[in-house]
Amino acid sequence: MKILYLCSDLGIPVLGRKGAAVHMRVMSEALQRAGHSVVLATPSLNKDPWEAPQKVGVEVMHLPPSPEVSQAVLGVTEFNDSIGVKNSVPGELRRILYNQQLVVQLERSFRNYVPDFILERASLYATAGVHVAQIFNVPLLVELNAPLALEQSAYRATGLGQLAAQAEGWALTRADGVFAVSNPLRDYVLSLGVSAERVQVLPNGVDAALFYPAPRNPELRVKYGFGDGPVLGFVGGLRPWHGVQVLPLLVERLVSLHPRVRLVIVGEGPMRTELEAAFSARNIQAHVTFTGSLPHVDVSELIRQFDVALAPYPVLDHAFYFSPLKLFEYMACGVPVVAAAVGQIAEVIRDGDTGLLYPPGDVDALTAACLRLLADTAFGQRLGAAAAAEVYANYTWSRNATRIVEQARVLISDRAGG
């Protein structure tokens, strides 16, 4: 089948290193490997001019905002500057105008090469997918990874009141199918008025060709100076809702019993400076390695260096609707995981069988779980092997691609029958 995979989010450079970009690349490649023809349409390729673009094995259609959109946004930005205020209106206006522009661009580009269906990654003010699907009379399937309007209101604020929520509800209720990454997110979609038969839960997964159990690379251990002690690892954005603020206290406690222990933090984010200061204040900075953001292809080898992989999510003031990529990638590499027992994590991990769970926010329990694995490496190896088997059976991008195409075929068949 011919698949238009659409992303209108200007904040997701599809050839960059963000988790959302990784998701889109690996999903598009899984669809292509299954024998389908995929075009990945996006406004943004790579935000960091110093960062080498990541490769993707599908056709990429770059559709940046027009000069007219940029000029309109600049006008609002200059107005804000003239009265000395900062708000989200310029960014929101950019998204709105871009989606209107995108409808015209896609209709023009695909009028003679109509896709069999459209797969769209939901984003704030993303309405283009609905309009283009209606123009071509093809099914629209939407991937939803977060309650976008709620996130915007809670974490970034919105300058346009309820418009973001209204646009999100409008788009989701008009999609032919919605794939939510978790059960709490499915509940959120239902609360917007989308009928239950049109909403499925489809957790994130792994690229089985990249994340798998394998011997550790000794050269990597030398490169990062891990020494001969045990290694704990965290992969992800350095942000409060990932729980990274607990890491300095955890390492301080572990060092007293394991003087050669090292923590490896793979990722970047706004909390890096704060974390570095916290490690230094405890005089344990020598036990911590920050790798910064790395190409996705390099992450798996680092994960295999871990004796313990961490997913220390905190207690949040909202439902845990995430489907953490790191969780599946840790498990697929056969590394024992210590994770907070929240949301989908508690559904995926069987405590004591495919990983260790602890109550979110309980640093004593987190420390105890890490110490248990450091004291009993054979137990950790059993957990890791069982975890890898679980992921390969249930959580791969290839499996997700199959489910998406199956749903698309049903919708196409229903239209033909009608």
ZAZA-692311 format. One record per residue (C-alpha): residue number from 1; residue in three letters; x, z, y. Coordinates in steps of 0.1 Angstrom, whole numbers, plus 2048, in hexadecimal, padded with zeros to 3 digits. Last residue first. Layout:
BEGIN
REC   num   residu     x     z     y
REC   NUM      Ala     X     Z     Y
...
This chain:
BEGIN
REC   num   residu     x     z     y
REC   418      Gly   736   80A   80C
REC   417      Gly   74A   803   7EC
REC   416      Ala   767   7F6   800
REC   415      Arg   767   815   816
REC   414      Asp   765   82C   7F8
REC   413      Ser   782   81A   7E8
REC   412      Ile   797   81E   807
REC   411      Leu   78F   844   808
REC   410      Val   797   848   7E4
REC   409      Arg   7B8   835   7E7
REC   408      Ala   7C2   84A   805
REC   407      Gln   7BC   86A   7F1
REC   406      Glu   7D2   85D   7D5
REC   405      Val   7ED   852   7EF
REC   404      Ile   7EE   875   7FE
REC   403      Arg   7F0   886   7DC
REC   402      Thr   80C   86F   7D0
REC   401      Ala   820   875   7F0
REC   400      Asn   81D   89B   7EB
REC   399      Arg   82B   898   7C8
REC   398      Ser   848   883   7D4
REC   397      Trp   84E   89D   7F0
REC   396      Thr   853   8B8   7D6
REC   395      Tyr   841   8D9   7D1
REC   394      Asn   830   8DE   7AF
REC   393      Ala   846   8D9   790
REC   392      Tyr   867   8D5   7A2
REC   391      Val   860   8F4   7B7
REC   390      Glu   857   90A   799
REC   389      Ala   875   8FF   785
REC   388      Ala   88C   906   7A2
REC   387      Ala   87D   929   7A6
REC   386      Ala   881   931   781
REC   385      Ala   8A6   928   783
REC   384      Gly   8AB   93C   7A2
REC   383      Leu   89A   95B   794
REC   382      Arg   8AF   959   775
REC   381      Gln   8CF   955   78A
REC   380      Gly   8C6   973   79F
REC   379      Phe   8C1   989   780
REC   378      Ala   8E4   97E   774
REC   377      Thr   8F2   987   796
REC   376      Asp   8E7   9AB   794
REC   375      Ala   8F5   9C0   7B0
REC   374      Leu   8F3   9A6   7CB
REC   373      Leu   8CF   99F   7C0
REC   372      Arg   8C4   9C3   7C2
REC   371      Leu   8D6   9C8   7E3
REC   370      Cys   8C3   9AC   7F2
REC   369      Ala   8A2   9BB   7E6
REC   368      Ala   8AB   9DD   7F3
REC   367      Thr   8B4   9D0   815
REC   366      Leu   892   9BE   818
REC   365      Ala   880   9DD   80D
REC   364      Asp   892   9F2   826
REC   363      Val   88C   9D8   841
REC   362      Asp   866   9D9   83C
REC   361      Gly   85A   9C0   856
REC   360      Pro   848   9AA   83D
REC   359      Pro   842   9BD   81C
REC   358      Tyr   85B   9B1   802
REC   357      Leu   85D   994   7EA
REC   356      Leu   878   98B   7D0
REC   355      Gly   87A   969   7C0
REC   354      Thr   86E   953   7A4
REC   353      Asp   866   96F   78B
REC   352      Gly   86A   991   79C
REC   351      Asp   84F   989   7B5
REC   350      Arg   83E   968   7AD
REC   349      Ile   846   952   7CB
REC   348      Val   82F   936   7D5
REC   347      Glu   810   94A   7DF
REC   346      Ala   823   966   7F0
REC   345      Ile   836   94C   804
REC   344      Gln   815   93B   80D
REC   343      Gly   80A   957   823
REC   342      Val   821   976   824
REC   341      Ala   836   989   80C
REC   340      Ala   857   987   820
REC   339      Ala   872   976   80C
REC   338      Val   891   97C   7F7
REC   337      Val   89A   95C   7E5
REC   336      Pro   8B1   956   7C7
REC   335      Val   8C2   935   7C9
REC   334      Gly   8B9   919   7B1
REC   333      Cys   8BD   8FD   7CA
REC   332      Ala   898   8F6   7C8
REC   331      Met   890   91A   7D1
REC   330      Tyr   8A4   919   7F1
REC   329      Glu   895   8F7   7FB
REC   328      Phe   872   903   7F3
REC   327      Leu   875   922   809
REC   326      Lys   888   910   825
REC   325      Leu   86C   8F7   82A
REC   324      Pro   855   914   833
REC   323      Ser   82F   90D   82F
REC   322      Phe   823   91F   84E
REC   321      Tyr   7FF   92D   854
REC   320      Phe   809   952   856
REC   319      Ala   7E9   95E   867
REC   318      His   7EF   96C   88A
REC   317      Asp   800   98A   89A
REC   316      Leu   81E   985   884
REC   315      Val   82F   99E   86D
REC   314      Pro   852   991   869
REC   313      Tyr   860   974   853
REC   312      Pro   880   97C   841
REC   311      Ala   885   95C   82D
REC   310      Leu   8A8   963   81F
REC   309      Ala   8BC   952   804
REC   308      Val   8D3   969   7EE
REC   307      Asp   8F3   95F   7DC
REC   306      Phe   8F5   941   7F4
REC   305      Gln   90F   925   7EF
REC   304      Arg   8F4   90E   7E1
REC   303      Ile   8E2   910   802
REC   302      Leu   901   901   813
REC   301      Glu   900   8E3   7FC
REC   300      Ser   8DB   8DE   803
REC   299      Val   8E0   8DF   829
REC   298      Asp   8F7   8C1   82C
REC   297      Val   8DD   8A6   826
REC   296      His   8C7   8B6   840
REC   295      Pro   8E1   8B0   85B
REC   294      Leu   8EC   8D2   869
REC   293      Ser   8E1   8E8   886
REC   292      Gly   8F9   905   88D
REC   291      Thr   910   911   873
REC   290      Phe   90F   936   87E
REC   289      Thr   924   94B   867
REC   288      Val   920   971   865
REC   287      His   936   98D   856
REC   286      Ala   950   98C   872
REC   285      Gln   934   993   88A
REC   284      Ile   92F   9B5   87B
REC   283      Asn   939   9CB   898
REC   282      Arg   915   9D7   89D
REC   281      Ala   914   9CC   8C1
REC   280      Ser   925   9AB   8B5
REC   279      Phe   908   9A4   89D
REC   278      Ala   8EF   9AB   8B8
REC   277      Ala   901   995   8D1
REC   276      Glu   902   978   8B9
REC   275      Leu   8DD   97C   8B2
REC   274      Glu   8D4   97C   8D7
REC   273      Thr   8E8   95C   8DC
REC   272      Arg   8D8   94B   8BE
REC   271      Met   8B4   954   8C8
REC   270      Pro   8AC   933   8D9
REC   269      Gly   8B1   91F   8B9
REC   268      Glu   8CA   910   8A1
REC   267      Gly   8CE   90E   87B
REC   266      Val   8E1   919   85D
REC   265      Ile   8E9   93E   85F
REC   264      Val   902   94A   845
REC   263      Leu   905   96F   83F
REC   262      Arg   924   97D   82E
REC   261      Val   92B   99A   817
REC   260      Arg   94F   9A6   813
REC   259      Pro   948   9CB   81A
REC   258      His   92B   9CC   802
REC   257      Leu   91D   9F0   803
REC   256      Ser   921   9F7   829
REC   255      Val   91F   9D1   830
REC   254      Leu   8FB   9D0   823
REC   253      Arg   8ED   9E7   83D
REC   252      Glu   8FD   9D6   85A
REC   251      Val   8F3   9B4   84C
REC   250      Leu   8CE   9BF   84B
REC   249      Leu   8CF   9CD   86E
REC   248      Pro   8DE   9AC   87C
REC   247      Leu   8C5   997   868
REC   246      Val   8A5   9A7   874
REC   245      Gln   8A2   992   893
REC   244      Val   8A1   972   87D
REC   243      Gly   87D   978   874
REC   242      His   872   954   875
REC   241      Trp   858   95C   890
REC   240      Pro   873   967   8A7
REC   239      Arg   886   946   8A9
REC   238      Leu   8A7   93B   89B
REC   237      Gly   89A   91C   889
REC   236      Gly   8A2   91A   864
REC   235      Val   8B9   921   847
REC   234      Phe   8C4   945   83F
REC   233      Gly   8DF   94E   826
REC   232      Leu   8EF   96B   815
REC   231      Val   911   967   806
REC   230      Pro   924   97E   7EF
REC   229      Gly   949   984   7F4
REC   228      Asp   966   96C   7EB
REC   227      Gly   96D   95E   80E
REC   226      Phe   951   94C   821
REC   225      Gly   96A   93A   837
REC   224      Tyr   953   91E   841
REC   223      Lys   96A   902   835
REC   222      Val   976   917   818
REC   221      Arg   954   91C   80A
REC   220      Leu   94C   8F7   810
REC   219      Glu   96A   8ED   7FC
REC   218      Pro   95F   902   7DF
REC   217      Asn   93F   8EE   7DB
REC   216      Arg   927   903   7C7
REC   215      Pro   91A   8F6   7A6
REC   214      Ala   8F8   8E5   7A7
REC   213      Pro   8D3   8EF   7A8
REC   212      Tyr   8BD   8D5   7BA
REC   211      Phe   8B5   8CC   7DE
REC   210      Leu   8C0   8A8   7E7
REC   209      Ala   8B0   891   7CD
REC   208      Ala   892   8A8   7C9
REC   207      Asp   889   8A5   7EE
REC   206      Val   876   8C5   7F2
REC   205      Gly   852   8D0   7FA
REC   204      Asn   839   8D9   814
REC   203      Pro   817   8E6   80A
REC   202      Leu   7F9   8CF   806
REC   201      Val   7D8   8E1   80B
REC   200      Gln   7BA   8C9   80C
REC   199      Val   79F   8C3   827
REC   198      Arg   785   8A8   826
REC   197      Glu   76E   8B9   80C
REC   196      Ala   76D   8D8   822
REC   195      Ser   75D   8C6   840
REC   194      Val   770   8C9   861
REC   193      Gly   75E   8E0   879
REC   192      Leu   77C   8EF   88B
REC   191      Ser   77A   90E   875
REC   190      Leu   780   8F8   857
REC   189      Val   7A1   8EE   866
REC   188      Tyr   7AB   912   86B
REC   187      Asp   7A1   91B   847
REC   186      Arg   7B8   8FE   83C
REC   185      Leu   7D4   90D   851
REC   184      Pro   7CF   92F   840
REC   183      Asn   7D1   91C   81E
REC   182      Ser   7F2   90B   826
REC   181      Val   801   8E9   82F
REC   180      Ala   7E0   8D9   83A
REC   179      Phe   7D9   8B6   82F
REC   178      Val   7BC   8A8   842
REC   177      Gly   7A6   88B   837
REC   176      Asp   790   870   847
REC   175      Ala   79A   87B   869
REC   174      Arg   77E   87F   883
REC   173      Thr   77B   8A4   881
REC   172      Leu   7A0   8A8   885
REC   171      Ala   7A3   893   8A4
REC   170      Trp   786   8A3   8B8
REC   169      Gly   791   8C6   8AE
REC   168      Glu   7B5   8BF   8BA
REC   167      Ala   7A9   8AF   8DA
REC   166      Gln   791   8CD   8E2
REC   165      Ala   7AD   8E6   8DB
REC   164      Ala   7C5   8D4   8F2
REC   163      Leu   7AA   8D1   90D
REC   162      Gln   7A1   8F6   90D
REC   161      Gly   7B6   8FF   92B
REC   160      Leu   7CC   8E3   939
REC   159      Gly   7EB   8F7   942
REC   158      Thr   7F2   903   920
REC   157      Ala   807   920   915
REC   156      Arg   827   91C   900
REC   155      Tyr   825   936   8E5
REC   154      Ala   800   941   8E1
REC   153      Ser   7ED   924   8F2
REC   152      Gln   803   908   8E3
REC   151      Glu   802   919   8C1
REC   150      Leu   7DC   91C   8C2
REC   149      Ala   7DA   8F7   8CC
REC   148      Leu   7F1   8ED   8AF
REC   147      Pro   7E3   901   893
REC   146      Ala   802   8F8   87E
REC   145      Asn   80E   8DE   864
REC   144      Leu   7F1   8C6   864
REC   143      Glu   7F6   8A5   852
REC   142      Val   7DA   88C   85B
REC   141      Leu   7CB   870   846
REC   140      Leu   7BA   853   858
REC   139      Pro   7A8   839   844
REC   138      Val   7A6   815   850
REC   137      Asn   78E   804   866
REC   136      Phe   7A9   7F3   87B
REC   135      Ile   79B   7FF   89D
REC   134      Gln   78E   81F   88E
REC   133      Ala   7B0   828   87F
REC   132      Val   7C0   820   8A0
REC   131      His   7A9   837   8B3
REC   130      Val   7AC   854   89B
REC   129      Gly   7D2   851   89A
REC   128      Ala   7D5   850   8C0
REC   127      Thr   7C5   872   8C5
REC   126      Ala   7E4   888   8C2
REC   125      Tyr   7DE   8A1   8E0
REC   124      Leu   7F6   8BA   8CF
REC   123      Ser   804   8AD   8AF
REC   122      Ala   7F6   8A4   88C
REC   121      Arg   80D   88F   877
REC   120      Glu   7FA   86F   870
REC   119      Leu   7F6   85B   850
REC   118      Ile   7E4   83B   857
REC   117      Phe   7D5   825   83B
REC   116      Asp   7D7   802   82D
REC   115      Pro   7EB   7F7   84B
REC   114      Val   7E0   7D8   85F
REC   113      Tyr   7FC   7BF   863
REC   112      Asn   7ED   7A6   87B
REC   111      Arg   7DF   7C0   893
REC   110      Phe   7FC   7D7   88B
REC   109      Ser   812   7D6   8AA
REC   108      Arg   7F7   7CF   8C4
REC   107      Glu   7E0   7EB   8B7
REC   106      Leu   7FE   802   8B4
REC   105      Gln   809   7FC   8D8
REC   104      Val   7E5   7FF   8E7
REC   103      Val   7DE   820   8D4
REC   102      Leu   800   82D   8DE
REC   101      Gln   7F9   82A   903
REC   100      Gln   7DC   841   900
REC    99      Asn   7F0   859   8EB
REC    98      Tyr   80C   858   905
REC    97      Leu   7F4   861   921
REC    96      Ile   7E9   881   910
REC    95      Arg   80C   88B   904
REC    94      Arg   81B   886   927
REC    93      Leu   7FE   899   937
REC    92      Glu   806   8B7   920
REC    91      Gly   82B   8B6   929
REC    90      Pro   823   8B4   94E
REC    89      Val   809   8D0   94C
REC    88      Ser   81E   8E9   93A
REC    87      Asn   825   8FF   958
REC    86      Lys   840   907   972
REC    85      Val   838   90E   996
REC    84      Gly   84A   90B   9B7
REC    83      Ile   830   8F8   9CB
REC    82      Ser   845   8D8   9CF
REC    81      Asp   854   8DC   9AC
REC    80      Asn   832   8DB   99C
REC    79      Phe   829   8BC   9B0
REC    78      Glu   84A   8AC   9A5
REC    77      Thr   841   8B3   981
REC    76      Val   81F   8A4   986
REC    75      Gly   82E   884   994
REC    74      Leu   849   883   979
REC    73      Val   82D   883   95F
REC    72      Ala   81D   865   96F
REC    71      Gln   83E   853   971
REC    70      Ser   846   859   94C
REC    69      Val   824   84C   942
REC    68      Glu   829   82C   957
REC    67      Pro   84C   828   94A
REC    66      Ser   83D   825   927
REC    65      Pro   841   841   90D
REC    64      Pro   857   838   8F0
REC    63      Leu   84B   824   8D2
REC    62      His   867   822   8B8
REC    61      Met   85B   812   898
REC    60      Val   86F   81F   87A
REC    59      Glu   870   80B   859
REC    58      Val   878   821   83C
REC    57      Gly   897   830   82C
REC    56      Val   89F   84A   846
REC    55      Lys   8C1   852   854
REC    54      Gln   8C9   86F   86B
REC    53      Pro   8D4   866   88E
REC    52      Ala   8F7   874   897
REC    51      Glu   8F3   890   8B0
REC    50      Trp   905   88D   8D1
REC    49      Pro   8E7   87C   8E2
REC    48      Asp   8D0   898   8D7
REC    47      Lys   8AC   88E   8D9
REC    46      Asn   8AC   875   8BD
REC    45      Leu   890   85C   8B4
REC    44      Ser   872   864   8C9
REC    43      Pro   851   852   8CE
REC    42      Thr   84A   84C   8A9
REC    41      Ala   83C   833   891
REC    40      Leu   849   836   86D
REC    39      Val   840   816   85A
REC    38      Val   83C   81A   835
REC    37      Ser   838   800   819
REC    36      His   82E   811   7F8
REC    35      Gly   840   811   7D7
REC    34      Ala   842   836   7CF
REC    33      Arg   865   837   7DF
REC    32      Gln   855   82C   800
REC    31      Leu   83D   849   7FF
REC    30      Ala   859   861   7F7
REC    29      Glu   86E   852   813
REC    28      Ser   851   858   82C
REC    27      Met   84E   87C   821
REC    26      Val   873   882   823
REC    25      Arg   875   874   846
REC    24      Met   856   885   854
REC    23      His   85F   8A7   846
REC    22      Val   883   8A5   853
REC    21      Ala   875   89D   876
REC    20      Ala   85F   8BB   874
REC    19      Gly   87C   8D1   869
REC    18      Lys   890   8C7   887
REC    17      Arg   8B0   8B4   880
REC    16      Gly   8AB   893   892
REC    15      Leu   8A2   870   887
REC    14      Val   87D   877   88B
REC    13      Pro   882   886   8AE
REC    12      Ile   863   89D   8AE
REC    11      Gly   85C   8AA   8D1
REC    10      Leu   84B   889   8DC
REC     9      Asp   830   890   8C2
REC     8      Ser   81D   86F   8BC
REC     7      Cys   826   86D   897
REC     6      Leu   817   852   882
REC     5      Tyr   81E   847   85E
REC     4      Leu   80F   824   85B
REC     3      Ile   80C   81D   836
REC     2      Lys   80A   7FB   824
REC     1      Met   800   800   800
